[in-house]
Amino acid sequence: MSLVLHIGTALAISLTGHALPTGAAAWLPQGNVATGAAMKMLGVPYSWGGGGPRGPTYGVGRGAKTRGFDCAGLTEYAWAQAGVRIGASSYEQWRAGQKVIRTRVRAGDLVFFDTKPKQPGPDHVGLAVSNTQMVVAPYTGAVVRLELIDRLSYLGAIRPSPQGARL
């Protein structure tokens, strides 16, 4: 299990080998495990339809030749490492726990975006590492990386239920 050590409020150090941004306090051990798992995937290529509970996979369609993650595949993988099933799509994950107000987002929370105004709903998801940053598989040609949460059309956040579907 991964741990996050807090030294005052200014520094959080992940024992997974990656420094976490300031304020990256995990709200539950499962949130910490999910965050650590996602951080270990930094640099893995985006693959449309790729990834799942066991890690990066070849995607489908335009992702068929790339082994990696799409946005929901990354978050599904991260939470699977914590033993929690959240679903394979952003729509399933949107219903995987309790809604969290923007100012209360913590490490491990799922953060959702509506990037297609003509198709309402959560069509993109990232995993919060703090209340300002997320780890995300952004788009074809990119890699899993850290981004600001407010960079996209923020829709809302969900805190997965650790008592939900256990693996």
C-alpha positions as CSV (number, residue, x, y, z in Angstrom):
1,M,0.0,0.0,0.0
2,S,1.2,3.5,-0.8
3,L,1.3,6.2,1.8
4,V,1.3,9.9,1.7
5,L,3.3,11.7,4.4
6,H,2.3,15.3,5.4
7,I,4.9,17.6,6.7
8,G,3.0,20.7,7.8
9,T,0.5,21.8,5.1
10,A,3.1,22.8,2.5
11,L,4.5,19.4,1.5
12,A,3.2,16.0,0.7
13,I,5.5,13.2,-0.2
14,S,4.3,10.0,-1.8
15,L,6.1,6.8,-1.0
16,T,5.3,5.6,-4.5
17,G,8.3,7.6,-5.8
18,H,6.4,10.6,-7.1
19,A,6.0,13.9,-5.3
20,L,2.4,14.9,-5.0
21,P,1.3,18.5,-5.3
22,T,0.7,20.6,-2.2
23,G,-2.7,19.8,-0.7
24,A,-2.7,16.2,-2.0
25,A,-4.0,14.7,1.2
26,A,-5.8,11.5,0.5
27,W,-9.2,11.3,2.1
28,L,-9.1,7.6,2.6
29,P,-6.5,4.9,2.2
30,Q,-8.3,3.8,-1.0
31,G,-8.0,7.3,-2.4
32,N,-4.3,7.3,-1.7
33,V,-3.8,3.9,-3.4
34,A,-5.7,5.1,-6.5
35,T,-3.7,8.3,-6.6
36,G,-0.4,6.5,-6.3
37,A,-1.4,4.0,-9.0
38,A,-2.4,6.8,-11.4
39,M,0.8,8.7,-10.7
40,K,2.9,5.6,-11.6
41,M,1.3,5.8,-15.1
42,L,2.7,9.3,-15.9
43,G,4.1,9.2,-19.4
44,V,2.0,6.2,-20.7
45,P,0.5,7.0,-24.1
46,Y,-3.1,7.9,-24.6
47,S,-5.0,5.2,-26.4
48,W,-8.7,5.7,-27.3
49,G,-10.6,2.8,-25.7
50,G,-7.4,1.6,-24.0
51,G,-6.7,0.5,-20.4
52,G,-8.8,-1.1,-17.7
53,P,-8.5,-2.7,-14.3
54,R,-5.3,-4.5,-15.1
55,G,-3.4,-1.6,-16.7
56,P,-2.7,-0.3,-20.2
57,T,-4.1,-2.1,-23.2
58,Y,-4.4,-1.6,-26.9
59,G,-7.4,0.6,-27.6
60,V,-10.0,0.5,-30.4
61,G,-10.5,2.5,-33.5
62,R,-7.9,5.3,-33.6
63,G,-6.3,3.7,-30.5
64,A,-5.9,0.2,-31.9
65,K,-2.2,0.5,-32.5
66,T,-1.3,2.2,-29.2
67,R,-0.9,0.5,-25.9
68,G,-2.1,2.9,-23.2
69,F,-5.1,4.4,-21.5
70,D,-8.0,6.6,-22.4
71,C,-9.3,8.9,-19.6
72,A,-11.8,6.4,-18.1
73,G,-9.4,3.5,-18.5
74,L,-6.9,5.3,-16.4
75,T,-9.3,6.1,-13.6
76,E,-10.8,2.6,-13.7
77,Y,-7.2,1.2,-13.4
78,A,-6.3,3.5,-10.5
79,W,-9.4,2.6,-8.4
80,A,-9.1,-1.1,-9.3
81,Q,-5.6,-1.0,-7.5
82,A,-7.5,0.1,-4.4
83,G,-9.9,-2.8,-4.8
84,V,-12.9,-0.7,-5.9
85,R,-14.9,-1.1,-9.1
86,I,-16.0,2.3,-10.6
87,G,-17.0,1.2,-14.1
88,A,-15.3,1.5,-17.5
89,S,-16.8,4.7,-18.9
90,S,-17.0,8.3,-17.7
91,Y,-20.8,7.8,-17.6
92,E,-20.6,4.8,-15.3
93,Q,-18.0,6.5,-13.2
94,W,-20.2,9.6,-12.8
95,R,-22.5,7.3,-10.8
96,A,-19.8,5.5,-8.8
97,G,-20.1,7.5,-5.6
98,Q,-21.1,10.7,-3.9
99,K,-20.9,14.2,-5.5
100,V,-18.3,16.5,-4.0
101,I,-18.4,20.3,-4.2
102,R,-15.5,21.8,-6.1
103,T,-13.9,23.3,-3.0
104,R,-13.9,19.9,-1.3
105,V,-12.1,17.9,-4.0
106,R,-9.4,15.7,-2.6
107,A,-6.8,13.2,-3.9
108,G,-8.5,10.2,-5.4
109,D,-11.8,12.0,-6.3
110,L,-12.9,11.6,-9.9
111,V,-13.2,15.0,-11.7
112,F,-15.5,15.2,-14.7
113,F,-15.7,17.5,-17.7
114,D,-18.3,18.3,-20.4
115,T,-16.2,19.0,-23.4
116,K,-18.9,18.5,-26.0
117,P,-21.7,21.1,-25.4
118,K,-24.0,19.4,-28.0
119,Q,-23.8,16.1,-26.1
120,P,-24.5,16.9,-22.4
121,G,-22.9,14.7,-19.9
122,P,-19.5,13.7,-18.5
123,D,-17.4,12.9,-21.6
124,H,-14.0,13.3,-19.9
125,V,-12.6,12.2,-16.5
126,G,-9.4,12.7,-14.5
127,L,-8.2,11.7,-11.0
128,A,-7.6,14.5,-8.6
129,V,-4.2,14.5,-6.9
130,S,-5.1,17.7,-5.1
131,N,-7.9,20.3,-5.2
132,T,-6.2,22.0,-8.1
133,Q,-4.4,19.2,-10.1
134,M,-5.4,15.9,-11.7
135,V,-3.6,13.1,-13.4
136,V,-5.3,12.5,-16.8
137,A,-5.0,10.7,-20.1
138,P,-6.0,13.7,-22.2
139,Y,-6.2,12.9,-25.9
140,T,-4.7,11.0,-28.8
141,G,-1.1,11.9,-29.3
142,A,-0.6,12.9,-25.6
143,V,0.6,10.9,-22.6
144,V,-0.8,10.5,-19.1
145,R,0.2,13.7,-17.3
146,L,-0.7,16.2,-14.6
147,E,-3.0,19.1,-15.5
148,L,-4.9,21.8,-13.8
149,I,-8.4,20.8,-13.0
150,D,-9.9,24.1,-14.1
151,R,-8.2,23.9,-17.5
152,L,-11.3,22.2,-19.0
153,S,-15.1,22.6,-18.8
154,Y,-15.5,21.4,-15.2
155,L,-18.7,19.5,-14.7
156,G,-18.3,18.1,-11.2
157,A,-16.6,15.6,-8.9
158,I,-17.4,12.2,-7.5
159,R,-15.8,10.5,-4.5
160,P,-16.0,6.8,-5.2
161,S,-17.6,4.7,-2.5
162,P,-15.0,2.3,-0.9
163,Q,-17.9,0.1,0.2
164,G,-19.1,-0.1,-3.4
165,A,-18.4,-2.9,-5.8
166,R,-15.3,-4.5,-4.3
167,L,-12.9,-6.5,-6.5
